[in-house]
């Protein structure tokens, strides 16, 4: 599971699809043992994070939707991991 971004203690991962597509372009956010899956369009697919960190992730997704979609395509078509800038700096 490639790490594609991190900010404020939140780690953002993206899985490569195996054999057949699953869901829509999305990322997995992890913070202190809590996990959440969120689509590139901002839809929360599963799980939850503490409120503050969830708001960070939602803001990051809103800012980076196009980059998330591009990273999803690169990973699943070419196995290329594309890093995405976080919220810090």
PyMOL Python script that loads the backbone (N, CA, C, O; Angstrom):
from pymol import cmd

cmd.read_pdbstr("""\
ATOM      1  N   UNK A   1       0.851  -1.173   0.000  1.00  0.00           N
ATOM      2  CA  UNK A   1       0.000   0.000   0.000  1.00  0.00           C
ATOM      3  C   UNK A   1       0.893   1.232   0.000  1.00  0.00           C
ATOM      4  O   UNK A   1       1.458   1.584   1.035  1.00  0.00           O
ATOM      5  N   UNK A   2       1.027   1.882  -1.133  1.00  0.00           N
ATOM      6  CA  UNK A   2       1.917   3.045  -1.220  1.00  0.00           C
ATOM      7  C   UNK A   2       1.409   4.259  -0.442  1.00  0.00           C
ATOM      8  O   UNK A   2       0.230   4.611  -0.497  1.00  0.00           O
ATOM      9  N   UNK A   3       2.325   4.876   0.274  1.00  0.00           N
ATOM     10  CA  UNK A   3       2.059   6.142   0.950  1.00  0.00           C
ATOM     11  C   UNK A   3       2.176   7.238  -0.100  1.00  0.00           C
ATOM     12  O   UNK A   3       3.227   7.387  -0.722  1.00  0.00           O
ATOM     13  N   UNK A   4       1.106   8.007  -0.306  1.00  0.00           N
ATOM     14  CA  UNK A   4       1.165   9.050  -1.335  1.00  0.00           C
ATOM     15  C   UNK A   4       1.223  10.458  -0.753  1.00  0.00           C
ATOM     16  O   UNK A   4       1.596  11.401  -1.450  1.00  0.00           O
ATOM     17  N   UNK A   5       0.854  10.609   0.533  1.00  0.00           N
ATOM     18  CA  UNK A   5       0.911  11.930   1.146  1.00  0.00           C
ATOM     19  C   UNK A   5       0.842  11.786   2.664  1.00  0.00           C
ATOM     20  O   UNK A   5       0.444  10.746   3.188  1.00  0.00           O
ATOM     21  N   UNK A   6       1.235  12.844   3.353  1.00  0.00           N
ATOM     22  CA  UNK A   6       1.078  12.893   4.808  1.00  0.00           C
ATOM     23  C   UNK A   6       1.057  14.353   5.244  1.00  0.00           C
ATOM     24  O   UNK A   6       1.706  15.205   4.637  1.00  0.00           O
ATOM     25  N   UNK A   7       0.311  14.626   6.292  1.00  0.00           N
ATOM     26  CA  UNK A   7       0.212  15.976   6.841  1.00  0.00           C
ATOM     27  C   UNK A   7      -0.439  15.895   8.214  1.00  0.00           C
ATOM     28  O   UNK A   7      -1.375  15.126   8.430  1.00  0.00           O
ATOM     29  N   UNK A   8       0.071  16.698   9.134  1.00  0.00           N
ATOM     30  CA  UNK A   8      -0.473  16.796  10.499  1.00  0.00           C
ATOM     31  C   UNK A   8      -0.688  15.431  11.154  1.00  0.00           C
ATOM     32  O   UNK A   8      -1.663  15.236  11.880  1.00  0.00           O
ATOM     33  N   UNK A   9       0.206  14.504  10.902  1.00  0.00           N
ATOM     34  CA  UNK A   9       0.121  13.174  11.498  1.00  0.00           C
ATOM     35  C   UNK A   9      -0.790  12.197  10.778  1.00  0.00           C
ATOM     36  O   UNK A   9      -0.889  11.034  11.169  1.00  0.00           O
ATOM     37  N   UNK A  10      -1.452  12.657   9.733  1.00  0.00           N
ATOM     38  CA  UNK A  10      -2.339  11.795   8.939  1.00  0.00           C
ATOM     39  C   UNK A  10      -1.530  11.208   7.790  1.00  0.00           C
ATOM     40  O   UNK A  10      -0.820  11.927   7.087  1.00  0.00           O
ATOM     41  N   UNK A  11      -1.642   9.906   7.608  1.00  0.00           N
ATOM     42  CA  UNK A  11      -0.971   9.217   6.500  1.00  0.00           C
ATOM     43  C   UNK A  11      -2.018   8.867   5.454  1.00  0.00           C
ATOM     44  O   UNK A  11      -3.089   8.354   5.779  1.00  0.00           O
ATOM     45  N   UNK A  12      -1.699   9.148   4.195  1.00  0.00           N
ATOM     46  CA  UNK A  12      -2.629   8.897   3.091  1.00  0.00           C
ATOM     47  C   UNK A  12      -2.037   7.815   2.190  1.00  0.00           C
ATOM     48  O   UNK A  12      -0.928   7.956   1.673  1.00  0.00           O
ATOM     49  N   UNK A  13      -2.787   6.744   2.014  1.00  0.00           N
ATOM     50  CA  UNK A  13      -2.358   5.611   1.202  1.00  0.00           C
ATOM     51  C   UNK A  13      -3.311   5.415   0.033  1.00  0.00           C
ATOM     52  O   UNK A  13      -4.460   5.855   0.065  1.00  0.00           O
ATOM     53  N   UNK A  14      -2.805   4.740  -1.008  1.00  0.00           N
ATOM     54  CA  UNK A  14      -3.637   4.356  -2.138  1.00  0.00           C
ATOM     55  C   UNK A  14      -3.288   2.921  -2.502  1.00  0.00           C
ATOM     56  O   UNK A  14      -2.115   2.581  -2.658  1.00  0.00           O
ATOM     57  N   UNK A  15      -4.299   2.086  -2.637  1.00  0.00           N
ATOM     58  CA  UNK A  15      -4.115   0.693  -3.014  1.00  0.00           C
ATOM     59  C   UNK A  15      -4.196   0.540  -4.520  1.00  0.00           C
ATOM     60  O   UNK A  15      -4.943   1.256  -5.187  1.00  0.00           O
ATOM     61  N   UNK A  16      -3.430  -0.389  -5.049  1.00  0.00           N
ATOM     62  CA  UNK A  16      -3.576  -0.761  -6.455  1.00  0.00           C
ATOM     63  C   UNK A  16      -4.714  -1.775  -6.533  1.00  0.00           C
ATOM     64  O   UNK A  16      -4.816  -2.671  -5.696  1.00  0.00           O
ATOM     65  N   UNK A  17      -5.566  -1.627  -7.542  1.00  0.00           N
ATOM     66  CA  UNK A  17      -6.643  -2.588  -7.736  1.00  0.00           C
ATOM     67  C   UNK A  17      -6.054  -3.926  -8.160  1.00  0.00           C
ATOM     68  O   UNK A  17      -5.105  -3.973  -8.943  1.00  0.00           O
ATOM     69  N   UNK A  18      -6.609  -4.996  -7.649  1.00  0.00           N
ATOM     70  CA  UNK A  18      -6.140  -6.324  -8.022  1.00  0.00           C
ATOM     71  C   UNK A  18      -7.204  -7.028  -8.852  1.00  0.00           C
ATOM     72  O   UNK A  18      -8.328  -7.222  -8.391  1.00  0.00           O
ATOM     73  N   UNK A  19      -6.856  -7.406 -10.060  1.00  0.00           N
ATOM     74  CA  UNK A  19      -7.680  -8.175 -10.991  1.00  0.00           C
ATOM     75  C   UNK A  19      -8.900  -7.436 -11.529  1.00  0.00           C
ATOM     76  O   UNK A  19      -9.154  -7.478 -12.733  1.00  0.00           O
ATOM     77  N   UNK A  20      -9.653  -6.767 -10.678  1.00  0.00           N
ATOM     78  CA  UNK A  20     -10.829  -6.048 -11.167  1.00  0.00           C
ATOM     79  C   UNK A  20     -11.009  -4.763 -10.375  1.00  0.00           C
ATOM     80  O   UNK A  20     -10.583  -4.667  -9.224  1.00  0.00           O
ATOM     81  N   UNK A  21     -11.641  -3.782 -10.996  1.00  0.00           N
ATOM     82  CA  UNK A  21     -11.817  -2.492 -10.320  1.00  0.00           C
ATOM     83  C   UNK A  21     -12.619  -2.613  -9.033  1.00  0.00           C
ATOM     84  O   UNK A  21     -13.562  -3.401  -8.958  1.00  0.00           O
ATOM     85  N   UNK A  22     -12.254  -1.845  -8.031  1.00  0.00           N
ATOM     86  CA  UNK A  22     -13.054  -1.747  -6.816  1.00  0.00           C
ATOM     87  C   UNK A  22     -13.327  -0.278  -6.555  1.00  0.00           C
ATOM     88  O   UNK A  22     -12.428   0.562  -6.562  1.00  0.00           O
ATOM     89  N   UNK A  23     -14.579  -0.007  -6.328  1.00  0.00           N
ATOM     90  CA  UNK A  23     -14.982   1.360  -6.007  1.00  0.00           C
ATOM     91  C   UNK A  23     -14.512   2.372  -7.039  1.00  0.00           C
ATOM     92  O   UNK A  23     -14.131   2.025  -8.157  1.00  0.00           O
ATOM     93  N   UNK A  24     -14.550   3.594  -6.642  1.00  0.00           N
ATOM     94  CA  UNK A  24     -14.103   4.714  -7.463  1.00  0.00           C
ATOM     95  C   UNK A  24     -12.745   5.175  -6.954  1.00  0.00           C
ATOM     96  O   UNK A  24     -12.291   4.689  -5.918  1.00  0.00           O
ATOM     97  N   UNK A  25     -12.085   6.092  -7.643  1.00  0.00           N
ATOM     98  CA  UNK A  25     -10.799   6.585  -7.137  1.00  0.00           C
ATOM     99  C   UNK A  25     -10.955   7.082  -5.694  1.00  0.00           C
ATOM    100  O   UNK A  25     -11.799   7.926  -5.395  1.00  0.00           O
ATOM    101  N   UNK A  26     -10.125   6.537  -4.827  1.00  0.00           N
ATOM    102  CA  UNK A  26     -10.217   6.895  -3.411  1.00  0.00           C
ATOM    103  C   UNK A  26      -8.877   6.673  -2.728  1.00  0.00           C
ATOM    104  O   UNK A  26      -7.973   6.046  -3.279  1.00  0.00           O
ATOM    105  N   UNK A  27      -8.774   7.199  -1.521  1.00  0.00           N
ATOM    106  CA  UNK A  27      -7.579   7.030  -0.702  1.00  0.00           C
ATOM    107  C   UNK A  27      -7.991   6.513   0.668  1.00  0.00           C
ATOM    108  O   UNK A  27      -9.158   6.564   1.056  1.00  0.00           O
ATOM    109  N   UNK A  28      -6.993   6.017   1.384  1.00  0.00           N
ATOM    110  CA  UNK A  28      -7.172   5.531   2.743  1.00  0.00           C
ATOM    111  C   UNK A  28      -6.369   6.439   3.658  1.00  0.00           C
ATOM    112  O   UNK A  28      -5.160   6.593   3.486  1.00  0.00           O
ATOM    113  N   UNK A  29      -7.041   7.038   4.630  1.00  0.00           N
ATOM    114  CA  UNK A  29      -6.395   7.927   5.584  1.00  0.00           C
ATOM    115  C   UNK A  29      -6.267   7.202   6.921  1.00  0.00           C
ATOM    116  O   UNK A  29      -7.204   6.542   7.371  1.00  0.00           O
ATOM    117  N   UNK A  30      -5.100   7.330   7.550  1.00  0.00           N
ATOM    118  CA  UNK A  30      -4.835   6.662   8.828  1.00  0.00           C
ATOM    119  C   UNK A  30      -4.283   7.693   9.809  1.00  0.00           C
ATOM    120  O   UNK A  30      -3.382   8.467   9.484  1.00  0.00           O
ATOM    121  N   UNK A  31      -4.842   7.684  11.007  1.00  0.00           N
ATOM    122  CA  UNK A  31      -4.351   8.557  12.065  1.00  0.00           C
ATOM    123  C   UNK A  31      -4.510   7.829  13.390  1.00  0.00           C
ATOM    124  O   UNK A  31      -5.626   7.494  13.788  1.00  0.00           O
ATOM    125  N   UNK A  32      -3.398   7.582  14.074  1.00  0.00           N
ATOM    126  CA  UNK A  32      -3.392   6.988  15.417  1.00  0.00           C
ATOM    127  C   UNK A  32      -4.303   5.759  15.530  1.00  0.00           C
ATOM    128  O   UNK A  32      -5.037   5.611  16.508  1.00  0.00           O
ATOM    129  N   UNK A  33      -4.250   4.895  14.541  1.00  0.00           N
ATOM    130  CA  UNK A  33      -5.030   3.662  14.582  1.00  0.00           C
ATOM    131  C   UNK A  33      -6.428   3.768  13.995  1.00  0.00           C
ATOM    132  O   UNK A  33      -7.069   2.747  13.749  1.00  0.00           O
ATOM    133  N   UNK A  34      -6.912   4.977  13.768  1.00  0.00           N
ATOM    134  CA  UNK A  34      -8.211   5.167  13.124  1.00  0.00           C
ATOM    135  C   UNK A  34      -8.006   5.206  11.618  1.00  0.00           C
ATOM    136  O   UNK A  34      -6.977   5.674  11.130  1.00  0.00           O
ATOM    137  N   UNK A  35      -9.013   4.700  10.876  1.00  0.00           N
ATOM    138  CA  UNK A  35      -8.896   4.617   9.422  1.00  0.00           C
ATOM    139  C   UNK A  35     -10.174   5.110   8.758  1.00  0.00           C
ATOM    140  O   UNK A  35     -11.274   4.966   9.292  1.00  0.00           O
ATOM    141  N   UNK A  36      -9.997   5.691   7.589  1.00  0.00           N
ATOM    142  CA  UNK A  36     -11.126   6.169   6.808  1.00  0.00           C
ATOM    143  C   UNK A  36     -10.775   6.053   5.329  1.00  0.00           C
ATOM    144  O   UNK A  36      -9.643   6.321   4.926  1.00  0.00           O
ATOM    145  N   UNK A  37     -11.759   5.652   4.522  1.00  0.00           N
ATOM    146  CA  UNK A  37     -11.611   5.661   3.069  1.00  0.00           C
ATOM    147  C   UNK A  37     -12.470   6.793   2.546  1.00  0.00           C
ATOM    148  O   UNK A  37     -13.625   6.944   2.942  1.00  0.00           O
ATOM    149  N   UNK A  38     -11.897   7.592   1.647  1.00  0.00           N
ATOM    150  CA  UNK A  38     -12.618   8.735   1.096  1.00  0.00           C
ATOM    151  C   UNK A  38     -12.357   8.821  -0.402  1.00  0.00           C
ATOM    152  O   UNK A  38     -11.220   8.720  -0.863  1.00  0.00           O
ATOM    153  N   UNK A  39     -13.441   9.011  -1.150  1.00  0.00           N
ATOM    154  CA  UNK A  39     -13.337   9.105  -2.610  1.00  0.00           C
ATOM    155  C   UNK A  39     -12.760  10.449  -3.024  1.00  0.00           C
ATOM    156  O   UNK A  39     -12.774  11.414  -2.259  1.00  0.00           O
ATOM    157  N   UNK A  40     -12.256  10.491  -4.242  1.00  0.00           N
ATOM    158  CA  UNK A  40     -11.675  11.720  -4.770  1.00  0.00           C
ATOM    159  C   UNK A  40     -12.692  12.851  -4.828  1.00  0.00           C
ATOM    160  O   UNK A  40     -12.313  14.022  -4.838  1.00  0.00           O
ATOM    161  N   UNK A  41     -13.975  12.517  -4.865  1.00  0.00           N
ATOM    162  CA  UNK A  41     -15.016  13.547  -4.889  1.00  0.00           C
ATOM    163  C   UNK A  41     -15.443  13.975  -3.485  1.00  0.00           C
ATOM    164  O   UNK A  41     -16.347  14.797  -3.338  1.00  0.00           O
ATOM    165  N   UNK A  42     -14.797  13.419  -2.445  1.00  0.00           N
ATOM    166  CA  UNK A  42     -15.089  13.812  -1.072  1.00  0.00           C
ATOM    167  C   UNK A  42     -16.070  12.924  -0.340  1.00  0.00           C
ATOM    168  O   UNK A  42     -16.319  13.134   0.847  1.00  0.00           O
ATOM    169  N   UNK A  43     -16.632  11.939  -1.014  1.00  0.00           N
ATOM    170  CA  UNK A  43     -17.580  11.023  -0.383  1.00  0.00           C
ATOM    171  C   UNK A  43     -16.827  10.083   0.570  1.00  0.00           C
ATOM    172  O   UNK A  43     -15.863   9.429   0.172  1.00  0.00           O
ATOM    173  N   UNK A  44     -17.268  10.024   1.812  1.00  0.00           N
ATOM    174  CA  UNK A  44     -16.661   9.102   2.768  1.00  0.00           C
ATOM    175  C   UNK A  44     -17.234   7.714   2.497  1.00  0.00           C
ATOM    176  O   UNK A  44     -18.447   7.507   2.546  1.00  0.00           O
ATOM    177  N   UNK A  45     -16.342   6.772   2.212  1.00  0.00           N
ATOM    178  CA  UNK A  45     -16.755   5.424   1.835  1.00  0.00           C
ATOM    179  C   UNK A  45     -16.834   4.486   3.033  1.00  0.00           C
ATOM    180  O   UNK A  45     -17.701   3.614   3.084  1.00  0.00           O
ATOM    181  N   UNK A  46     -15.933   4.661   3.998  1.00  0.00           N
ATOM    182  CA  UNK A  46     -15.918   3.767   5.164  1.00  0.00           C
ATOM    183  C   UNK A  46     -15.064   4.383   6.262  1.00  0.00           C
ATOM    184  O   UNK A  46     -14.155   5.169   5.995  1.00  0.00           O
ATOM    185  N   UNK A  47     -15.368   4.019   7.487  1.00  0.00           N
ATOM    186  CA  UNK A  47     -14.563   4.417   8.625  1.00  0.00           C
ATOM    187  C   UNK A  47     -14.721   5.872   9.010  1.00  0.00           C
ATOM    188  O   UNK A  47     -15.558   6.598   8.473  1.00  0.00           O
ATOM    189  N   UNK A  48     -13.879   6.282   9.970  1.00  0.00           N
ATOM    190  CA  UNK A  48     -13.867   7.682  10.381  1.00  0.00           C
ATOM    191  C   UNK A  48     -12.584   7.969  11.135  1.00  0.00           C
ATOM    192  O   UNK A  48     -11.926   7.066  11.651  1.00  0.00           O
ATOM    193  N   UNK A  49     -12.251   9.224  11.187  1.00  0.00           N
ATOM    194  CA  UNK A  49     -11.091   9.713  11.923  1.00  0.00           C
ATOM    195  C   UNK A  49     -11.597  10.653  13.010  1.00  0.00           C
ATOM    196  O   UNK A  49     -12.762  11.050  12.983  1.00  0.00           O
ATOM    197  N   UNK A  50     -10.743  11.019  13.970  1.00  0.00           N
ATOM    198  CA  UNK A  50     -11.147  12.070  14.894  1.00  0.00           C
ATOM    199  C   UNK A  50     -11.567  13.307  14.086  1.00  0.00           C
ATOM    200  O   UNK A  50     -11.022  13.567  13.013  1.00  0.00           O
ATOM    201  N   UNK A  51     -12.515  14.046  14.597  1.00  0.00           N
ATOM    202  CA  UNK A  51     -13.126  15.170  13.858  1.00  0.00           C
ATOM    203  C   UNK A  51     -12.101  16.109  13.215  1.00  0.00           C
ATOM    204  O   UNK A  51     -12.219  16.433  12.034  1.00  0.00           O
ATOM    205  N   UNK A  52     -11.111  16.542  13.972  1.00  0.00           N
ATOM    206  CA  UNK A  52     -10.117  17.490  13.458  1.00  0.00           C
ATOM    207  C   UNK A  52      -9.366  16.900  12.262  1.00  0.00           C
ATOM    208  O   UNK A  52      -9.222  17.557  11.231  1.00  0.00           O
ATOM    209  N   UNK A  53      -8.892  15.673  12.400  1.00  0.00           N
ATOM    210  CA  UNK A  53      -8.135  15.034  11.320  1.00  0.00           C
ATOM    211  C   UNK A  53      -9.037  14.736  10.120  1.00  0.00           C
ATOM    212  O   UNK A  53      -8.592  14.829   8.976  1.00  0.00           O
ATOM    213  N   UNK A  54     -10.289  14.383  10.370  1.00  0.00           N
ATOM    214  CA  UNK A  54     -11.209  14.140   9.263  1.00  0.00           C
ATOM    215  C   UNK A  54     -11.429  15.420   8.467  1.00  0.00           C
ATOM    216  O   UNK A  54     -11.500  15.377   7.239  1.00  0.00           O
ATOM    217  N   UNK A  55     -11.537  16.545   9.141  1.00  0.00           N
ATOM    218  CA  UNK A  55     -11.689  17.827   8.448  1.00  0.00           C
ATOM    219  C   UNK A  55     -10.446  18.137   7.610  1.00  0.00           C
ATOM    220  O   UNK A  55     -10.561  18.653   6.498  1.00  0.00           O
ATOM    221  N   UNK A  56      -9.257  17.825   8.140  1.00  0.00           N
ATOM    222  CA  UNK A  56      -8.022  18.006   7.364  1.00  0.00           C
ATOM    223  C   UNK A  56      -8.067  17.177   6.081  1.00  0.00           C
ATOM    224  O   UNK A  56      -7.753  17.667   4.996  1.00  0.00           O
ATOM    225  N   UNK A  57      -8.463  15.913   6.226  1.00  0.00           N
ATOM    226  CA  UNK A  57      -8.496  15.021   5.065  1.00  0.00           C
ATOM    227  C   UNK A  57      -9.527  15.506   4.053  1.00  0.00           C
ATOM    228  O   UNK A  57      -9.256  15.514   2.852  1.00  0.00           O
ATOM    229  N   UNK A  58     -10.691  15.907   4.518  1.00  0.00           N
ATOM    230  CA  UNK A  58     -11.720  16.410   3.610  1.00  0.00           C
ATOM    231  C   UNK A  58     -11.231  17.654   2.861  1.00  0.00           C
ATOM    232  O   UNK A  58     -11.484  17.797   1.665  1.00  0.00           O
ATOM    233  N   UNK A  59     -10.534  18.547   3.558  1.00  0.00           N
ATOM    234  CA  UNK A  59      -9.984  19.751   2.913  1.00  0.00           C
ATOM    235  C   UNK A  59      -8.920  19.368   1.888  1.00  0.00           C
ATOM    236  O   UNK A  59      -8.883  19.924   0.790  1.00  0.00           O
ATOM    237  N   UNK A  60      -8.053  18.416   2.246  1.00  0.00           N
ATOM    238  CA  UNK A  60      -6.996  17.963   1.343  1.00  0.00           C
ATOM    239  C   UNK A  60      -7.596  17.365   0.070  1.00  0.00           C
ATOM    240  O   UNK A  60      -7.143  17.660  -1.036  1.00  0.00           O
ATOM    241  N   UNK A  61      -8.614  16.526   0.234  1.00  0.00           N
ATOM    242  CA  UNK A  61      -9.265  15.899  -0.920  1.00  0.00           C
ATOM    243  C   UNK A  61      -9.900  16.970  -1.814  1.00  0.00           C
ATOM    244  O   UNK A  61      -9.790  16.898  -3.038  1.00  0.00           O
ATOM    245  N   UNK A  62     -10.558  17.951  -1.216  1.00  0.00           N
ATOM    246  CA  UNK A  62     -11.181  19.020  -2.000  1.00  0.00           C
ATOM    247  C   UNK A  62     -10.145  19.785  -2.818  1.00  0.00           C
ATOM    248  O   UNK A  62     -10.406  20.162  -3.961  1.00  0.00           O
ATOM    249  N   UNK A  63      -8.973  20.013  -2.233  1.00  0.00           N
ATOM    250  CA  UNK A  63      -7.901  20.730  -2.932  1.00  0.00           C
ATOM    251  C   UNK A  63      -7.192  19.878  -3.978  1.00  0.00           C
ATOM    252  O   UNK A  63      -6.666  20.408  -4.956  1.00  0.00           O
ATOM    253  N   UNK A  64      -7.175  18.584  -3.782  1.00  0.00           N
ATOM    254  CA  UNK A  64      -6.335  17.691  -4.589  1.00  0.00           C
ATOM    255  C   UNK A  64      -7.105  16.672  -5.427  1.00  0.00           C
ATOM    256  O   UNK A  64      -6.529  15.674  -5.860  1.00  0.00           O
ATOM    257  N   UNK A  65      -8.390  16.905  -5.660  1.00  0.00           N
ATOM    258  CA  UNK A  65      -9.207  15.923  -6.382  1.00  0.00           C
ATOM    259  C   UNK A  65      -8.593  15.503  -7.714  1.00  0.00           C
ATOM    260  O   UNK A  65      -8.514  14.311  -8.009  1.00  0.00           O
ATOM    261  N   UNK A  66      -8.161  16.462  -8.514  1.00  0.00           N
ATOM    262  CA  UNK A  66      -7.573  16.130  -9.818  1.00  0.00           C
ATOM    263  C   UNK A  66      -6.299  15.305  -9.662  1.00  0.00           C
ATOM    264  O   UNK A  66      -6.059  14.371 -10.426  1.00  0.00           O
ATOM    265  N   UNK A  67      -5.490  15.651  -8.676  1.00  0.00           N
ATOM    266  CA  UNK A  67      -4.242  14.910  -8.440  1.00  0.00           C
ATOM    267  C   UNK A  67      -4.521  13.495  -7.940  1.00  0.00           C
ATOM    268  O   UNK A  67      -3.805  12.560  -8.295  1.00  0.00           O
ATOM    269  N   UNK A  68      -5.554  13.335  -7.123  1.00  0.00           N
ATOM    270  CA  UNK A  68      -5.931  12.002  -6.639  1.00  0.00           C
ATOM    271  C   UNK A  68      -6.370  11.142  -7.817  1.00  0.00           C
ATOM    272  O   UNK A  68      -5.960   9.987  -7.932  1.00  0.00           O
ATOM    273  N   UNK A  69      -7.195  11.696  -8.684  1.00  0.00           N
ATOM    274  CA  UNK A  69      -7.639  10.948  -9.869  1.00  0.00           C
ATOM    275  C   UNK A  69      -6.462  10.569 -10.759  1.00  0.00           C
ATOM    276  O   UNK A  69      -6.403   9.448 -11.265  1.00  0.00           O
ATOM    277  N   UNK A  70      -5.531  11.487 -10.953  1.00  0.00           N
ATOM    278  CA  UNK A  70      -4.355  11.200 -11.786  1.00  0.00           C
ATOM    279  C   UNK A  70      -3.473  10.140 -11.139  1.00  0.00           C
ATOM    280  O   UNK A  70      -2.952   9.261 -11.826  1.00  0.00           O
ATOM    281  N   UNK A  71      -3.304  10.219  -9.830  1.00  0.00           N
ATOM    282  CA  UNK A  71      -2.502   9.236  -9.115  1.00  0.00           C
ATOM    283  C   UNK A  71      -3.148   7.852  -9.188  1.00  0.00           C
ATOM    284  O   UNK A  71      -2.457   6.848  -9.357  1.00  0.00           O
ATOM    285  N   UNK A  72      -4.472   7.804  -9.060  1.00  0.00           N
ATOM    286  CA  UNK A  72      -5.228   6.550  -9.150  1.00  0.00           C
ATOM    287  C   UNK A  72      -4.994   5.901 -10.521  1.00  0.00           C
ATOM    288  O   UNK A  72      -4.729   4.703 -10.611  1.00  0.00           O
ATOM    289  N   UNK A  73      -5.093   6.697 -11.568  1.00  0.00           N
ATOM    290  CA  UNK A  73      -4.890   6.191 -12.922  1.00  0.00           C
ATOM    291  C   UNK A  73      -3.456   5.697 -13.096  1.00  0.00           C
ATOM    292  O   UNK A  73      -3.237   4.607 -13.625  1.00  0.00           O
ATOM    293  N   UNK A  74      -2.488   6.482 -12.660  1.00  0.00           N
ATOM    294  CA  UNK A  74      -1.076   6.095 -12.805  1.00  0.00           C
ATOM    295  C   UNK A  74      -0.777   4.802 -12.056  1.00  0.00           C
ATOM    296  O   UNK A  74      -0.095   3.923 -12.583  1.00  0.00           O
ATOM    297  N   UNK A  75      -1.273   4.684 -10.852  1.00  0.00           N
ATOM    298  CA  UNK A  75      -1.001   3.487 -10.050  1.00  0.00           C
ATOM    299  C   UNK A  75      -1.635   2.256 -10.682  1.00  0.00           C
ATOM    300  O   UNK A  75      -1.005   1.201 -10.753  1.00  0.00           O
ATOM    301  N   UNK A  76      -2.874   2.381 -11.139  1.00  0.00           N
ATOM    302  CA  UNK A  76      -3.585   1.213 -11.644  1.00  0.00           C
ATOM    303  C   UNK A  76      -3.267   0.864 -13.091  1.00  0.00           C
ATOM    304  O   UNK A  76      -3.442  -0.283 -13.502  1.00  0.00           O
ATOM    305  N   UNK A  77      -2.801   1.838 -13.866  1.00  0.00           N
ATOM    306  CA  UNK A  77      -2.447   1.533 -15.254  1.00  0.00           C
ATOM    307  C   UNK A  77      -0.969   1.245 -15.434  1.00  0.00           C
ATOM    308  O   UNK A  77      -0.598   0.398 -16.247  1.00  0.00           O
ATOM    309  N   UNK A  78      -0.120   1.938 -14.687  1.00  0.00           N
ATOM    310  CA  UNK A  78       1.323   1.832 -14.897  1.00  0.00           C
ATOM    311  C   UNK A  78       2.090   1.375 -13.662  1.00  0.00           C
ATOM    312  O   UNK A  78       3.315   1.256 -13.703  1.00  0.00           O
ATOM    313  N   UNK A  79       1.387   1.120 -12.569  1.00  0.00           N
ATOM    314  CA  UNK A  79       2.014   0.782 -11.288  1.00  0.00           C
ATOM    315  C   UNK A  79       2.961   1.874 -10.801  1.00  0.00           C
ATOM    316  O   UNK A  79       3.909   1.608 -10.062  1.00  0.00           O
ATOM    317  N   UNK A  80       2.690   3.096 -11.223  1.00  0.00           N
ATOM    318  CA  UNK A  80       3.518   4.236 -10.840  1.00  0.00           C
ATOM    319  C   UNK A  80       2.900   4.929  -9.630  1.00  0.00           C
ATOM    320  O   UNK A  80       1.727   5.302  -9.644  1.00  0.00           O
ATOM    321  N   UNK A  81       3.700   5.092  -8.592  1.00  0.00           N
ATOM    322  CA  UNK A  81       3.240   5.785  -7.392  1.00  0.00           C
ATOM    323  C   UNK A  81       3.507   7.282  -7.567  1.00  0.00           C
ATOM    324  O   UNK A  81       4.645   7.705  -7.768  1.00  0.00           O
ATOM    325  N   UNK A  82       2.446   8.064  -7.488  1.00  0.00           N
ATOM    326  CA  UNK A  82       2.572   9.507  -7.635  1.00  0.00           C
ATOM    327  C   UNK A  82       2.297  10.147  -6.284  1.00  0.00           C
ATOM    328  O   UNK A  82       1.199  10.022  -5.742  1.00  0.00           O
ATOM    329  N   UNK A  83       3.288  10.826  -5.750  1.00  0.00           N
ATOM    330  CA  UNK A  83       3.136  11.516  -4.469  1.00  0.00           C
ATOM    331  C   UNK A  83       2.319  12.791  -4.664  1.00  0.00           C
ATOM    332  O   UNK A  83       2.390  13.431  -5.713  1.00  0.00           O
ATOM    333  N   UNK A  84       1.549  13.147  -3.650  1.00  0.00           N
ATOM    334  CA  UNK A  84       0.718  14.349  -3.694  1.00  0.00           C
ATOM    335  C   UNK A  84       1.060  15.209  -2.490  1.00  0.00           C
ATOM    336  O   UNK A  84       1.163  14.709  -1.370  1.00  0.00           O
ATOM    337  N   UNK A  85       1.233  16.496  -2.721  1.00  0.00           N
ATOM    338  CA  UNK A  85       1.554  17.437  -1.666  1.00  0.00           C
ATOM    339  C   UNK A  85       0.474  17.429  -0.588  1.00  0.00           C
ATOM    340  O   UNK A  85      -0.715  17.306  -0.885  1.00  0.00           O
ATOM    341  N   UNK A  86       0.904  17.564   0.670  1.00  0.00           N
ATOM    342  CA  UNK A  86      -0.026  17.603   1.788  1.00  0.00           C
ATOM    343  C   UNK A  86      -0.594  18.994   1.992  1.00  0.00           C
ATOM    344  O   UNK A  86      -0.575  19.821   1.081  1.00  0.00           O
ATOM    345  N   UNK A  87      -1.095  19.250   3.182  1.00  0.00           N
ATOM    346  CA  UNK A  87      -1.642  20.560   3.517  1.00  0.00           C
ATOM    347  C   UNK A  87      -0.595  21.495   4.085  1.00  0.00           C
ATOM    348  O   UNK A  87      -0.757  22.715   4.038  1.00  0.00           O
ATOM    349  N   UNK A  88       0.473  20.940   4.620  1.00  0.00           N
ATOM    350  CA  UNK A  88       1.515  21.750   5.229  1.00  0.00           C
ATOM    351  C   UNK A  88       2.380  22.395   4.154  1.00  0.00           C
ATOM    352  O   UNK A  88       2.780  21.736   3.194  1.00  0.00           O
ATOM    353  N   UNK A  89       2.663  23.664   4.311  1.00  0.00           N
ATOM    354  CA  UNK A  89       3.598  24.377   3.424  1.00  0.00           C
ATOM    355  C   UNK A  89       3.279  24.185   2.021  1.00  0.00           C
ATOM    356  O   UNK A  89       3.970  24.719   1.153  1.00  0.00           O
TER     357      UNK A  89
END
""", "prot")
cmd.dss("prot")
cmd.show_as("cartoon", "prot")
cmd.util.cbc("prot")
cmd.orient("prot")
